[in-house]
Amino acid sequence: MFKLSAWKGYSLRMLAIVEIERSWLKSQHDNRVAKRIAQDSDDKKRITKDHALGQLILSDNEFKQIKEKLIIKDTELEGLRQILEIYTMQIEVVSREISRRALDVKLISRGIGGD
């Protein structure tokens, strides 16, 4: 059970690191989109976020790389969340089994039960 808890802790650490990296990429992404909207908008027309995203993807290779890295980080985050959920379920199962066995020992020592 201690190894499972250690792996869960390690997974939480990795999740935190990836979340920090994703947050940094997301802020770069959002800043570029906002900058593009501000540049392309004027008093008569206002462009949409989707339009600005499309224009950036077509014209800005650095933005394309940021977008690709952001997609990768999102995928890594989802994978780490699933791994964390698996470790959590395994720890809960082991914990229930330990509790059940401890109760069995207690009941047997009092002369109750015993399969």
URTA-V705028 format. One record per backbone hydrogen bond with DSSP energy under -0.5 kcal/mol. CO is the residue of the C=O (numbers start at 1). NH is the residue of the N-H. Records with the same first field share a line. If there is no record, write none. Layout:
CO->NH  NH
This chain:
1->5
2->6
3->7
4->8
5->9
6->10
7->11
8->12
9->13
10->14
11->15
12->16
13->17
14->18
15->19
16->20
17->21
18->22
19->23
20->24
21->25
22->26
23->27
24->28
25->29
26->30
27->31
28->32
29->33
30->34
31->35
32->36
33->37
34->38
35->39
36->40
37->41
45->42
48->52
49->53
50->54
51->55
52->56
53->57
54->58
55->59
56->60
59->61
60->64
61->65
62->66
63->67
64->68
65->69
66->70
67->71
68->72
69->73
70->74
71->75
72->76
73->77
74->78
75->79
76->80
77->81
78->82
79->83
80->84
81->85
82->86
83->87
84->88
85->89
86->90
87->91
88->92
89->93
90->94
91->95
92->96
93->97
94->98
95->99
96->100
97->101
98->102
99->103
100->104
101->105
102->106
103->107
104->108
105->109
106->110
107->112
108->111
